[in-house]
Amino acid sequence: MALSALAWVLGYVAALVVVVLLGLLAVRTVGAGRPDPATLALVVLAGTAVVALVAVRIHLLRRRGLGWADVGVRRPDRSPWHLAWQIPAVMVGGAAASAIVLVPLGAGAVEDDPGGEAIGDLIAGGPAVAVLGLLTVAVLVPAVEEVVFRGIVLPAVRARFRAVAGITLAGAVFAAVHMVPPALPYLLVVGISLCAMAEWYRSIVPGMVLHGVNNAVVFAGVLAAAGAA
């Protein structure tokens, strides 16, 4: 079930990428000029998130008679006030892991981060695009990633492994698919933490909040760097 749903998600995302690439080729062919990078970044980020949700809705939930609660979008079993300490703890833990791993290697801040480049493009597009970009990065993308990684991948892995191994493996998958090697220590801590939270809360909603706050902080960091440049 999980593998089939993930295959459909990847298929929908790949189809969107193909459509965007064909659109760019058509624009270049007719000589209409290069598309605005901010608009392109917004279309790609929001579009991939939306098509992923559509794939989950059609090929997992509706096909099997399930609801969103079955992938963890439900009221948490524990108080969400725990997020008051969990959010800073996870982010500080991720930063510490990055420092421990990267500083001895002589690496500094994450470079060549595709996500950072996309956020930079959104900010450069002006206030309206930047606000839409923030909503996409801090609300839409976290919701989709939690549904996919904590609502589908985690239960599938946990069905084969015990708690610690399953949570660690699912968190590692989350970190790896971002394909940003310098960010792996941070993403691994965040991914494992989000998986542990999904198990602890019996819900992925608190993870969506933490994920959204984390992305908003990254967005703010890129914005501050752009302003200082």
Backbone as a chain_set.jsonl record, in Angstrom:
{"seq": "MALSALAWVLGYVAALVVVVLLGLLAVRTVGAGRPDPATLALVVLAGTAVVALVAVRIHLLRRRGLGWADVGVRRPDRSPWHLAWQIPAVMVGGAAASAIVLVPLGAGAVEDDPGGEAIGDLIAGGPAVAVLGLLTVAVLVPAVEEVVFRGIVLPAVRARFRAVAGITLAGAVFAAVHMVPPALPYLLVVGISLCAMAEWYRSIVPGMVLHGVNNAVVFAGVLAAAGAA", "coords": {"N": [[0.833, -1.209, 0.0], [1.853, 1.315, 0.925], [4.147, 1.619, -0.715], [3.001, 1.648, -3.246], [1.414, 3.984, -3.075], [3.421, 5.906, -2.696], [4.782, 5.638, -5.083], [2.891, 6.636, -6.873], [2.774, 9.282, -5.943], [5.389, 10.172, -6.559], [5.22, 9.842, -9.31], [3.253, 11.738, -10.032], [4.55, 14.104, -9.243], [6.797, 14.005, -10.896], [5.517, 14.223, -13.37], [4.537, 16.835, -13.208], [6.954, 18.243, -13.161], [7.915, 17.634, -15.703], [5.959, 18.9, -17.263], [6.435, 21.576, -16.543], [9.073, 21.87, -17.498], [8.645, 21.449, -20.239], [7.023, 23.62, -20.724], [8.837, 25.725, -20.251], [10.605, 25.212, -22.322], [8.942, 25.679, -24.521], [8.414, 28.402, -24.184], [10.952, 29.453, -24.552], [11.35, 28.661, -27.185], [9.488, 30.169, -28.68], [10.539, 32.589, -28.264], [9.809, 34.255, -26.138], [11.148, 35.215, -23.982], [12.934, 34.83, -20.852], [11.358, 33.122, -18.171], [10.106, 34.636, -15.137], [12.141, 34.117, -12.338], [11.167, 34.045, -9.685], [8.398, 33.569, -9.925], [8.518, 31.117, -11.221], [9.795, 29.539, -9.255], [7.816, 29.584, -7.26], [5.7, 28.302, -8.554], [6.786, 25.744, -8.962], [7.378, 24.858, -6.297], [4.867, 25.101, -4.904], [3.266, 23.727, -6.702], [4.317, 21.072, -6.833], [3.785, 20.269, -4.231], [0.975, 20.366, -4.117], [0.21, 18.512, -6.132], [1.249, 16.219, -5.028], [-0.368, 15.863, -2.762], [-2.803, 15.467, -4.068], [-2.272, 13.057, -5.367], [-2.0, 11.346, -3.144], [-4.574, 11.546, -2.103], [-6.181, 10.472, -4.181], [-5.009, 7.988, -4.937], [-4.452, 6.579, -2.637], [-6.084, 7.189, -0.279], [-8.836, 7.465, -1.264], [-8.994, 5.231, -2.922], [-8.707, 3.117, -1.161], [-10.631, 3.513, 0.658], [-10.079, 5.174, 2.851], [-9.519, 7.796, 5.313], [-8.241, 11.142, 5.985], [-7.459, 11.035, 8.609], [-6.425, 8.52, 8.843], [-3.86, 8.685, 7.924], [-2.677, 10.086, 9.861], [-3.553, 12.725, 10.211], [-5.038, 13.984, 12.542], [-6.558, 14.689, 15.765], [-4.158, 15.281, 18.291], [-2.998, 12.87, 20.735], [-1.764, 13.8, 22.973], [-1.068, 16.828, 24.841], [-0.681, 19.711, 22.835], [0.862, 21.725, 23.837], [3.325, 20.844, 24.546], [4.897, 21.372, 22.429], [6.065, 23.781, 22.879], [8.497, 23.399, 24.148], [9.541, 21.385, 22.596], [9.921, 22.301, 19.947], [12.059, 24.35, 20.045], [14.009, 22.642, 21.157], [14.444, 20.611, 19.235], [15.354, 22.125, 17.05], [17.662, 23.344, 18.101], [19.081, 21.033, 18.725], [19.453, 19.996, 16.144], [21.069, 22.016, 15.042], [23.285, 21.771, 16.705], [24.14, 19.179, 16.043], [24.902, 19.607, 13.398], [27.046, 21.374, 13.805], [28.822, 19.744, 15.219], [29.425, 17.785, 13.349], [30.12, 19.15, 10.949], [31.926, 21.286, 11.51], [34.483, 20.143, 12.316], [35.183, 19.187, 9.838], [35.728, 21.395, 8.452], [33.681, 22.726, 7.236], [31.249, 25.226, 6.633], [28.396, 27.176, 6.718], [25.45, 25.86, 5.124], [25.89, 25.255, 1.748], [25.042, 25.776, -1.697], [22.382, 24.957, -1.551], [19.462, 23.783, -2.834], [16.912, 24.396, -1.903], [17.365, 26.742, -0.479], [18.143, 28.428, -2.574], [15.74, 28.536, -4.012], [14.087, 29.819, -2.137], [15.436, 32.233, -1.996], [14.911, 33.184, -4.589], [12.131, 33.525, -4.418], [11.95, 35.584, -2.504], [13.203, 37.608, -3.887], [11.28, 38.209, -5.703], [9.566, 40.177, -4.878], [7.27, 41.732, -2.466], [4.604, 40.534, -2.516], [4.939, 38.029, -3.818], [6.839, 37.0, -2.105], [5.377, 36.711, 0.286], [3.464, 34.803, -0.512], [5.262, 32.808, -1.075], [6.318, 32.315, 1.479], [4.039, 31.296, 2.786], [3.749, 28.984, 1.287], [6.176, 27.604, 1.806], [6.174, 27.418, 4.608], [3.721, 26.418, 5.372], [2.177, 24.878, 3.375], [4.112, 23.073, 2.185], [5.297, 21.781, 4.533], [2.966, 20.455, 5.506], [2.401, 18.641, 3.436], [4.79, 17.13, 3.316], [4.792, 15.971, 5.842], [2.508, 14.344, 5.697], [3.35, 12.554, 3.705], [5.899, 11.526, 4.627], [5.663, 11.015, 7.423], [3.074, 10.116, 7.598], [2.815, 8.064, 5.745], [5.34, 6.814, 4.958], [6.618, 6.343, 7.494], [4.73, 4.615, 9.008], [4.852, 2.393, 7.282], [7.537, 1.593, 7.457], [7.691, 1.116, 10.194], [6.11, -1.098, 10.384], [7.775, -3.118, 9.798], [10.011, -2.908, 11.376], [11.278, -2.49, 14.742], [10.558, 0.058, 17.252], [12.784, 2.0, 17.712], [14.614, 1.438, 15.601], [12.887, 1.649, 13.374], [11.942, 4.317, 13.541], [14.375, 5.697, 13.318], [15.277, 4.866, 10.769], [13.185, 5.788, 9.091], [13.422, 8.522, 9.583], [15.96, 8.932, 8.516], [15.495, 8.44, 5.819], [13.879, 10.64, 5.2], [15.772, 12.704, 5.57], [17.658, 12.027, 3.601], [16.321, 12.234, 1.109], [16.179, 14.923, 0.618], [18.539, 15.631, -0.497], [20.764, 17.315, 0.087], [23.775, 17.328, 0.981], [25.488, 18.819, 2.934], [23.554, 19.575, 4.77], [22.663, 17.317, 5.963], [23.215, 16.341, 8.704], [21.637, 18.095, 10.283], [19.083, 17.735, 9.111], [18.719, 15.034, 9.604], [18.461, 14.906, 12.401], [16.129, 16.443, 12.679], [14.345, 14.931, 11.106], [14.266, 12.41, 12.446], [13.298, 13.279, 14.9], [10.753, 14.269, 14.202], [9.528, 11.909, 13.405], [9.549, 10.5, 15.836], [7.889, 12.183, 17.28], [5.484, 11.89, 15.889], [4.841, 9.281, 16.576], [4.611, 9.566, 19.359], [2.623, 11.5, 19.788], [0.601, 10.307, 18.371], [-0.303, 11.401, 16.055], [0.184, 13.487, 13.193], [-0.039, 16.155, 13.168], [1.144, 17.92, 15.201], [3.79, 17.634, 14.335], [3.627, 18.863, 11.848], [3.375, 21.504, 12.663], [5.854, 21.988, 13.991], [7.585, 21.483, 11.84], [6.728, 23.48, 10.083], [7.396, 25.825, 11.532], [10.174, 25.527, 11.624], [10.791, 25.715, 8.859], [9.894, 28.304, 8.41], [11.697, 29.759, 9.936], [14.044, 29.221, 8.533], [13.373, 30.487, 6.137], [13.186, 33.12, 7.062], [15.847, 33.491, 7.758], [17.147, 33.399, 5.263], [15.95, 35.648, 4.151], [16.925, 37.648, 5.864], [19.642, 37.447, 5.292], [19.618, 38.219, 2.623], [18.822, 40.84, 2.886], [20.994, 41.918, 4.195], [22.957, 41.74, 2.346]], "CA": [[0.0, 0.0, 0.0], [2.699, 2.499, 1.029], [4.99, 1.73, -1.893], [2.151, 2.043, -4.367], [1.056, 5.391, -2.9], [4.617, 6.711, -2.927], [5.058, 5.609, -6.523], [1.976, 7.585, -7.506], [3.219, 10.631, -5.571], [6.558, 10.469, -7.381], [4.763, 9.963, -10.685], [2.58, 13.033, -10.196], [5.563, 15.155, -9.147], [7.588, 13.936, -12.129], [4.682, 14.751, -14.456], [4.531, 18.296, -13.09], [8.277, 18.724, -13.573], [7.962, 17.522, -17.163], [5.111, 19.969, -17.804], [7.146, 22.841, -16.357], [10.205, 21.896, -18.432], [8.111, 21.644, -21.589], [6.582, 25.013, -20.801], [10.025, 26.563, -20.401], [11.113, 24.996, -23.685], [8.036, 26.363, -25.448], [8.636, 29.843, -24.037], [12.23, 29.774, -25.204], [11.205, 28.442, -28.629], [8.757, 31.291, -29.292], [11.287, 33.812, -28.003], [9.054, 35.124, -25.225], [11.989, 35.644, -22.881], [13.09, 33.893, -19.731], [10.334, 33.315, -17.138], [10.542, 35.221, -13.876], [12.573, 33.053, -11.417], [10.303, 33.994, -8.501], [7.161, 32.888, -10.313], [8.862, 29.724, -11.508], [10.037, 28.867, -7.969], [6.528, 29.436, -6.581], [4.938, 27.277, -9.277], [7.388, 24.429, -8.714], [7.209, 24.49, -4.893], [3.457, 24.895, -4.59], [2.716, 22.718, -7.609], [4.7, 19.717, -6.424], [3.075, 19.96, -2.983], [-0.435, 20.116, -4.423], [0.034, 17.257, -6.88], [1.528, 15.119, -4.101], [-1.595, 15.668, -1.977], [-3.808, 14.899, -4.971], [-1.919, 11.646, -5.562], [-2.344, 10.631, -1.91], [-6.042, 11.506, -1.988], [-6.787, 9.609, -5.2], [-4.437, 6.646, -5.065], [-4.339, 5.899, -1.353], [-7.256, 7.36, 0.58], [-10.103, 7.126, -1.929], [-8.939, 3.867, -3.468], [-8.798, 2.148, -0.071], [-11.701, 3.9, 1.568], [-9.494, 5.742, 4.055], [-9.645, 9.23, 5.507], [-6.986, 11.79, 6.347], [-7.079, 10.586, 9.953], [-5.676, 7.265, 8.719], [-2.448, 9.014, 7.688], [-2.187, 10.859, 10.997], [-4.098, 14.073, 10.322], [-6.08, 13.865, 13.556], [-6.259, 15.371, 17.015], [-3.097, 14.58, 19.042], [-3.356, 12.227, 21.997], [-1.138, 14.554, 24.054], [-1.219, 18.275, 24.737], [0.241, 20.367, 21.895], [1.716, 22.669, 24.56], [4.681, 20.286, 24.586], [5.661, 21.961, 21.323], [6.774, 24.955, 23.381], [9.889, 23.012, 24.384], [10.017, 20.478, 21.563], [10.389, 23.038, 18.769], [13.454, 24.825, 20.211], [14.925, 21.537, 21.437], [14.784, 19.948, 17.973], [16.149, 23.019, 16.214], [18.985, 23.472, 18.718], [19.734, 19.744, 18.537], [19.896, 19.915, 14.759], [22.194, 22.933, 14.859], [24.431, 21.182, 17.4], [24.614, 18.05, 15.24], [25.604, 20.17, 12.246], [28.326, 21.909, 14.258], [29.693, 18.628, 15.609], [29.848, 17.048, 12.154], [30.663, 19.969, 9.868], [33.06, 22.134, 11.91], [35.765, 19.423, 12.171], [35.472, 18.979, 8.413], [36.031, 22.688, 7.862], [32.53, 23.21, 6.477], [30.486, 26.257, 7.321], [26.959, 27.156, 6.44], [25.057, 25.028, 3.997], [26.053, 25.903, 0.456], [24.416, 25.118, -2.841], [21.13, 24.361, -1.106], [18.411, 24.113, -3.783], [15.812, 25.026, -1.188], [17.761, 28.112, -0.192], [18.08, 29.173, -3.825], [14.33, 28.768, -4.33], [13.597, 30.843, -1.218], [16.02, 33.487, -2.461], [14.161, 33.627, -5.77], [10.822, 33.991, -3.963], [12.14, 36.87, -1.838], [13.56, 38.58, -4.92], [10.113, 38.488, -6.538], [8.757, 41.254, -4.338], [6.519, 41.406, -1.25], [3.475, 39.63, -2.735], [5.476, 36.692, -4.097], [7.518, 36.549, -0.889], [4.346, 36.25, 1.225], [2.968, 33.526, -1.038], [6.342, 31.844, -0.896], [6.379, 31.962, 2.903], [2.905, 30.413, 3.056], [4.04, 27.695, 0.655], [7.295, 26.961, 2.491], [5.929, 27.205, 6.036], [2.407, 25.797, 5.618], [1.814, 23.844, 2.412], [5.162, 22.053, 2.065], [5.349, 20.933, 5.73], [1.789, 19.585, 5.583], [2.556, 17.56, 2.462], [5.91, 16.26, 3.699], [4.393, 15.173, 7.006], [1.6, 13.3, 5.21], [4.107, 11.546, 2.952], [6.974, 10.868, 5.377], [5.205, 10.516, 8.712], [1.781, 9.456, 7.463], [2.896, 6.899, 4.858], [6.626, 6.126, 5.062], [6.869, 5.882, 8.859], [3.984, 3.391, 9.337], [5.332, 1.279, 6.472], [8.805, 1.144, 8.033], [7.419, 0.598, 11.536], [5.493, -2.417, 10.262], [8.842, -4.103, 9.591], [11.073, -2.741, 12.359], [10.881, -2.015, 16.055], [10.406, 1.504, 17.367], [13.997, 2.795, 17.517], [15.125, 1.218, 14.247], [11.926, 2.169, 12.412], [11.955, 5.78, 13.603], [15.658, 6.156, 12.789], [15.313, 4.636, 9.326], [12.252, 6.712, 8.436], [14.03, 9.843, 9.662], [17.079, 8.967, 7.585], [14.91, 8.566, 4.481], [13.481, 12.05, 5.078], [16.979, 13.514, 5.395], [18.348, 11.688, 2.356], [15.617, 12.658, -0.105], [16.377, 16.351, 0.379], [19.717, 15.678, -1.367], [21.643, 18.437, 0.425], [24.731, 16.684, 1.892], [25.909, 19.573, 4.119], [22.447, 19.733, 5.707], [22.238, 16.001, 6.437], [23.132, 16.208, 10.163], [20.47, 18.832, 10.778], [17.867, 17.088, 8.615], [18.581, 13.739, 10.264], [17.905, 15.172, 13.729], [14.743, 16.877, 12.502], [13.554, 13.813, 10.599], [14.056, 11.433, 13.521], [12.444, 13.917, 15.901], [9.386, 14.311, 13.684], [9.002, 10.54, 13.462], [9.295, 10.21, 17.242], [6.72, 12.964, 17.676], [4.295, 11.271, 15.293], [4.531, 8.119, 17.413], [4.28, 10.008, 20.715], [1.336, 12.203, 19.74], [-0.356, 9.551, 17.565], [-0.818, 12.402, 15.122], [1.256, 14.202, 12.506], [-0.33, 17.588, 13.212], [2.214, 18.658, 15.884], [4.956, 17.643, 13.464], [3.412, 19.899, 10.836], [3.661, 22.797, 13.296], [7.307, 22.094, 14.154], [8.15, 21.554, 10.489], [6.422, 24.804, 9.551], [8.21, 26.814, 12.244], [11.542, 25.347, 11.15], [10.901, 26.274, 7.511], [9.728, 29.752, 8.506], [12.963, 30.285, 10.437], [14.975, 29.175, 7.397], [12.935, 31.551, 5.222], [13.587, 34.386, 7.672], [17.292, 33.557, 7.672], [17.489, 33.766, 3.878], [15.498, 37.025, 3.992], [17.872, 38.511, 6.563], [20.897, 37.441, 4.529], [19.406, 39.007, 1.405], [18.774, 42.241, 3.276], [22.315, 42.343, 4.607], [23.864, 41.717, 1.189]], "C": [[0.866, 1.257, 0.0], [3.546, 2.691, -0.225], [4.198, 2.174, -3.109], [1.794, 3.526, -4.279], [2.253, 6.292, -3.183], [4.984, 6.752, -4.405], [4.168, 6.597, -7.265], [2.366, 9.024, -7.189], [4.401, 11.051, -6.438], [6.177, 10.655, -8.844], [4.099, 11.303, -10.961], [3.592, 14.175, -10.17], [6.415, 15.183, -10.416], [6.81, 14.506, -13.309], [4.648, 16.273, -14.419], [5.856, 18.873, -13.56], [8.406, 18.695, -15.093], [7.146, 18.638, -17.806], [5.816, 21.316, -17.693], [8.304, 22.952, -17.342], [9.737, 22.114, -19.873], [7.615, 23.073, -21.782], [7.75, 25.963, -20.985], [10.613, 26.436, -21.806], [10.254, 25.729, -24.702], [8.245, 27.875, -25.397], [9.919, 30.26, -24.746], [12.123, 29.647, -26.717], [10.526, 29.63, -29.31], [9.437, 32.624, -29.017], [10.583, 34.777, -27.079], [9.88, 35.599, -24.036], [12.012, 34.632, -21.75], [12.025, 34.161, -18.662], [10.929, 33.906, -15.867], [10.919, 34.116, -12.892], [11.67, 32.92, -10.19], [9.014, 33.247, -8.793], [7.408, 31.412, -10.558], [9.077, 28.942, -10.208], [8.728, 28.613, -7.242], [5.691, 28.339, -7.227], [5.47, 25.883, -8.961], [7.134, 23.979, -7.274], [5.746, 24.175, -4.565], [2.865, 23.785, -5.447], [3.061, 21.309, -7.197], [3.981, 19.31, -5.138], [1.625, 19.591, -3.264], [-0.625, 18.785, -5.14], [0.335, 16.047, -5.997], [0.296, 14.818, -3.247], [-2.693, 15.035, -2.824], [-3.539, 13.409, -5.185], [-2.286, 10.822, -4.334], [-3.858, 10.476, -1.799], [-6.657, 10.492, -2.945], [-6.323, 8.163, -5.08], [-4.192, 5.932, -3.742], [-5.652, 5.985, -0.575], [-8.541, 6.903, -0.109], [-10.118, 5.681, -2.417], [-9.147, 2.823, -2.381], [-9.842, 2.522, 0.97], [-11.203, 4.458, 2.884], [-9.784, 7.23, 4.143], [-8.299, 9.821, 5.894], [-6.515, 11.38, 7.733], [-6.236, 9.317, 9.9], [-4.205, 7.491, 8.381], [-1.955, 9.999, 8.743], [-2.71, 12.26, 11.142], [-5.31, 14.003, 11.254], [-5.633, 14.573, 14.832], [-5.198, 14.588, 17.796], [-3.625, 13.969, 20.34], [-2.788, 12.981, 23.196], [-1.273, 16.052, 23.803], [-0.214, 18.879, 23.756], [1.131, 21.406, 22.57], [3.139, 22.146, 24.699], [5.549, 20.853, 23.459], [6.466, 23.17, 21.78], [8.225, 24.634, 23.706], [10.433, 22.111, 23.28], [10.574, 21.219, 20.351], [11.803, 23.579, 18.972], [14.441, 23.698, 20.46], [15.372, 20.862, 20.151], [15.683, 20.838, 17.12], [17.551, 23.217, 16.783], [19.763, 22.167, 18.559], [20.243, 19.567, 17.123], [21.096, 20.8, 14.49], [23.45, 22.371, 15.525], [25.011, 20.02, 16.607], [25.384, 18.547, 14.023], [26.977, 20.682, 12.643], [29.307, 20.785, 14.569], [30.261, 17.919, 14.381], [30.609, 17.929, 11.178], [31.892, 20.773, 10.268], [34.395, 21.385, 11.827], [36.168, 19.188, 10.723], [35.805, 20.281, 7.709], [34.905, 23.251, 7.038], [31.794, 24.237, 7.309], [29.015, 26.095, 7.072], [26.681, 26.317, 5.213], [25.163, 25.823, 2.705], [25.365, 25.077, -0.615], [23.157, 24.373, -2.43], [20.028, 24.754, -2.076], [17.239, 24.809, -3.119], [16.116, 26.478, -0.882], [17.724, 28.98, -1.438], [16.648, 29.496, -4.191], [13.748, 29.852, -3.433], [14.154, 32.205, -1.614], [15.292, 34.053, -3.664], [12.801, 34.195, -5.365], [10.932, 35.378, -3.33], [12.436, 37.962, -2.855], [12.372, 38.972, -5.787], [9.22, 39.594, -6.031], [7.909, 40.79, -3.171], [5.404, 40.38, -1.456], [3.955, 38.191, -2.962], [6.159, 36.13, -2.853], [6.517, 36.027, 0.139], [3.772, 34.916, 0.777], [4.018, 32.435, -0.872], [6.458, 31.387, 0.546], [5.25, 31.008, 3.274], [3.146, 29.02, 2.464], [5.088, 26.923, 1.449], [6.957, 26.571, 3.93], [4.6, 26.522, 6.342], [2.17, 24.612, 4.681], [2.85, 22.72, 2.347], [5.283, 21.192, 3.324], [4.168, 19.981, 5.848], [1.944, 18.382, 4.653], [3.66, 16.601, 2.886], [5.561, 15.416, 4.922], [3.434, 14.055, 6.603], [2.385, 12.182, 4.545], [5.078, 10.785, 3.864], [6.526, 10.31, 6.719], [3.868, 9.802, 8.62], [1.818, 8.189, 6.636], [4.197, 6.122, 5.073], [6.842, 5.546, 6.459], [6.055, 4.637, 9.219], [4.466, 2.175, 8.542], [6.626, 0.719, 7.035], [8.578, 0.511, 9.4], [6.757, -0.78, 11.509], [6.539, -3.512, 10.133], [9.919, -4.047, 10.681], [10.496, -2.294, 13.699], [11.021, -0.494, 16.129], [11.679, 2.276, 17.015], [14.519, 2.662, 16.094], [14.191, 1.826, 13.206], [11.931, 3.681, 12.364], [13.244, 6.333, 13.007], [15.727, 6.007, 11.278], [14.4, 5.597, 8.581], [12.793, 8.138, 8.473], [15.185, 10.002, 8.693], [16.596, 9.102, 6.143], [14.52, 10.019, 4.215], [14.699, 12.926, 4.813], [17.607, 13.284, 4.022], [17.658, 12.253, 1.123], [15.746, 14.159, -0.371], [17.636, 16.606, -0.454], [20.552, 16.947, -1.171], [22.661, 17.918, 1.433], [25.163, 17.516, 3.099], [24.818, 19.719, 5.175], [22.017, 18.409, 6.335], [22.206, 15.867, 7.964], [21.897, 16.884, 10.748], [19.179, 18.12, 10.377], [17.64, 15.731, 9.277], [17.98, 13.915, 11.654], [16.437, 15.56, 13.621], [13.868, 15.715, 12.061], [13.25, 12.776, 11.666], [13.119, 12.005, 14.572], [10.988, 13.948, 15.454], [8.738, 12.929, 13.705], [8.655, 10.157, 14.903], [8.059, 10.955, 17.725], [5.436, 12.365, 17.113], [3.865, 10.052, 16.103], [4.002, 8.55, 18.787], [2.901, 10.658, 20.781], [0.225, 11.356, 19.12], [-1.056, 10.472, 16.57], [0.378, 13.047, 14.444], [1.05, 15.71, 12.548], [0.725, 18.363, 13.996], [3.503, 18.714, 15.057], [4.835, 18.672, 12.357], [3.757, 21.272, 11.397], [5.171, 22.989, 13.443], [7.992, 22.278, 12.797], [7.931, 22.941, 9.892], [7.236, 25.9, 10.207], [9.658, 26.741, 11.775], [11.722, 25.987, 9.774], [10.763, 27.793, 7.516], [11.01, 30.414, 9.001], [14.015, 30.29, 9.323], [14.659, 30.297, 6.409], [13.394, 32.907, 5.754], [15.101, 34.588, 7.599], [17.756, 33.983, 6.283], [17.108, 35.216, 3.616], [16.477, 37.986, 4.645], [19.199, 38.585, 5.813], [20.791, 38.275, 3.266], [19.392, 40.505, 1.734], [20.137, 42.796, 3.651], [23.288, 42.436, 3.443], [23.875, 43.054, 0.46]], "O": [[0.658, 2.159, -0.811], [3.65, 3.805, -0.739], [4.672, 2.982, -3.908], [1.861, 4.245, -5.277], [2.113, 7.325, -3.837], [5.441, 7.776, -4.913], [4.62, 7.303, -8.166], [2.301, 9.891, -8.06], [4.414, 12.153, -6.986], [6.73, 11.509, -9.537], [4.347, 11.929, -11.992], [3.508, 15.102, -10.975], [6.717, 16.252, -10.946], [7.381, 15.195, -14.155], [4.719, 16.928, -15.459], [5.883, 19.875, -14.275], [8.944, 19.624, -15.695], [7.585, 19.251, -18.779], [5.799, 22.108, -18.635], [8.501, 24.001, -17.954], [10.352, 22.865, -20.63], [7.765, 23.659, -22.854], [7.674, 26.901, -21.78], [11.058, 27.419, -22.4], [10.776, 26.332, -25.64], [8.253, 28.546, -26.43], [9.967, 31.274, -25.441], [12.728, 30.427, -27.453], [10.94, 30.049, -30.391], [8.976, 33.668, -29.478], [10.738, 35.991, -27.215], [9.367, 36.311, -23.173], [11.207, 33.702, -21.706], [11.812, 35.314, -18.287], [12.105, 33.703, -15.561], [10.091, 33.244, -12.626], [11.434, 31.812, -9.708], [8.587, 32.397, -8.011], [6.614, 30.561, -10.158], [8.598, 27.816, -10.073], [8.541, 27.542, -6.664], [5.053, 27.545, -6.537], [4.698, 24.955, -8.722], [6.719, 22.842, -7.049], [5.434, 23.116, -4.019], [2.054, 22.992, -4.968], [2.197, 20.432, -7.206], [3.611, 18.148, -4.971], [1.107, 18.618, -2.714], [-1.522, 18.015, -4.795], [-0.245, 14.977, -6.185], [-0.045, 13.655, -3.033], [-3.426, 14.167, -2.35], [-4.465, 12.598, -5.185], [-2.824, 9.722, -4.464], [-4.358, 9.408, -1.445], [-7.553, 9.738, -2.563], [-7.129, 7.234, -5.115], [-3.76, 4.779, -3.74], [-6.255, 4.962, -0.254], [-9.254, 6.046, 0.413], [-11.138, 4.998, -2.332], [-9.703, 1.757, -2.646], [-9.919, 1.91, 2.035], [-11.827, 4.247, 3.925], [-10.237, 7.847, 3.179], [-7.331, 9.091, 6.107], [-5.315, 11.375, 8.008], [-5.43, 9.063, 10.795], [-3.389, 6.583, 8.537], [-0.94, 10.668, 8.549], [-2.357, 12.944, 12.103], [-6.456, 13.969, 10.805], [-4.484, 14.997, 14.957], [-5.316, 13.372, 17.949], [-4.563, 14.478, 20.953], [-3.275, 12.82, 24.315], [-1.557, 16.482, 22.686], [0.979, 18.587, 23.838], [2.059, 21.918, 21.945], [4.063, 22.923, 24.943], [6.778, 20.815, 23.528], [7.446, 23.542, 21.134], [9.096, 25.492, 23.559], [11.641, 22.073, 23.047], [11.591, 20.81, 19.79], [12.678, 23.299, 18.153], [15.591, 23.778, 20.027], [16.556, 20.567, 19.989], [16.657, 20.365, 16.534], [18.525, 23.253, 16.03], [20.964, 22.187, 18.289], [21.339, 19.048, 16.915], [22.031, 20.398, 13.797], [24.548, 22.48, 14.979], [26.23, 19.883, 16.504], [26.408, 17.97, 13.658], [27.958, 20.467, 11.931], [30.484, 20.867, 14.221], [31.421, 17.507, 14.368], [31.631, 17.512, 10.634], [32.81, 20.934, 9.464], [35.363, 21.943, 11.309], [37.347, 19.012, 10.418], [36.126, 20.289, 6.521], [35.119, 24.152, 6.226], [31.723, 24.133, 8.533], [28.46, 25.004, 7.202], [27.555, 26.093, 4.376], [24.605, 26.913, 2.579], [25.14, 23.875, -0.472], [22.899, 23.271, -2.916], [19.675, 25.931, -2.152], [16.637, 25.711, -3.702], [15.25, 27.345, -1.006], [17.32, 30.141, -1.373], [16.358, 30.608, -4.633], [13.001, 30.71, -3.903], [13.443, 33.209, -1.576], [15.079, 35.262, -3.755], [12.366, 35.217, -5.895], [10.101, 36.247, -3.592], [11.982, 39.098, -2.712], [12.44, 39.955, -6.525], [8.222, 39.928, -6.669], [7.827, 39.591, -2.904], [5.267, 39.453, -0.658], [3.429, 37.253, -2.361], [6.072, 34.934, -2.576], [6.773, 35.017, 0.794], [3.609, 34.003, 1.586], [3.697, 31.286, -0.567], [6.672, 30.204, 0.81], [5.467, 30.029, 3.987], [2.79, 28.008, 3.068], [4.916, 25.738, 1.731], [7.395, 25.528, 4.416], [4.381, 26.089, 7.473], [1.985, 23.482, 5.133], [2.497, 21.545, 2.444], [5.367, 19.97, 3.204], [4.338, 18.828, 6.244], [1.654, 17.249, 5.035], [3.482, 15.385, 2.821], [5.989, 14.266, 5.023], [3.537, 12.94, 7.113], [2.125, 11.003, 4.785], [5.085, 9.554, 3.879], [6.97, 9.232, 7.114], [3.554, 8.968, 9.47], [0.957, 7.323, 6.792], [4.169, 4.92, 5.338], [7.21, 4.379, 6.592], [6.641, 3.667, 9.702], [4.487, 1.059, 9.062], [6.802, -0.498, 7.089], [9.191, -0.504, 9.732], [6.829, -1.534, 12.48], [6.242, -4.69, 10.331], [10.651, -5.015, 10.887], [9.377, -1.788, 13.774], [11.527, 0.15, 15.21], [11.659, 3.117, 16.117], [14.834, 3.664, 15.451], [14.654, 2.454, 12.254], [11.924, 4.273, 11.284], [13.217, 7.323, 12.275], [16.183, 6.914, 10.581], [14.79, 6.159, 7.558], [12.642, 8.884, 7.505], [15.375, 11.071, 8.113], [17.217, 9.798, 5.34], [14.796, 10.56, 3.144], [14.668, 13.79, 3.937], [18.036, 14.23, 3.361], [18.325, 12.703, 0.192], [15.451, 14.615, -1.475], [17.783, 17.675, -1.048], [20.99, 17.57, -2.138], [22.44, 18.051, 2.637], [25.207, 16.979, 4.206], [25.116, 19.96, 6.345], [21.1, 18.386, 7.155], [21.237, 15.316, 8.486], [21.203, 16.32, 11.594], [18.288, 17.927, 11.204], [16.498, 15.325, 9.487], [17.09, 13.16, 12.045], [15.599, 15.068, 14.377], [12.768, 15.533, 12.583], [12.116, 12.313, 11.784], [12.246, 11.301, 15.08], [10.089, 13.681, 16.251], [7.547, 12.796, 13.987], [7.606, 9.567, 15.162], [7.268, 10.412, 18.497], [4.412, 12.34, 17.796], [2.672, 9.816, 16.295], [3.055, 7.96, 19.306], [2.12, 10.407, 21.699], [-0.956, 11.644, 19.313], [-2.246, 10.328, 16.292], [1.455, 13.148, 15.032], [1.87, 16.463, 12.023], [1.181, 19.395, 13.505], [4.218, 19.716, 15.077], [5.828, 19.288, 11.967], [4.352, 22.103, 10.711], [5.705, 24.032, 13.064], [8.868, 23.128, 12.641], [8.831, 23.508, 9.274], [7.717, 26.808, 9.529], [10.296, 27.77, 11.554], [12.688, 26.714, 9.546], [11.418, 28.489, 6.74], [11.37, 31.499, 8.544], [14.78, 31.245, 9.188], [15.56, 30.97, 5.909], [13.918, 33.735, 5.01], [15.58, 35.706, 7.405], [18.646, 34.822, 6.145], [17.841, 35.94, 2.943], [16.824, 39.015, 4.066], [19.805, 39.652, 5.711], [21.741, 38.954, 2.876], [19.886, 41.327, 0.962], [20.414, 43.98, 3.458], [24.31, 43.116, 3.527], [24.582, 43.209, -0.536]]}, "num_chains": 1, "name": "protein.A"}
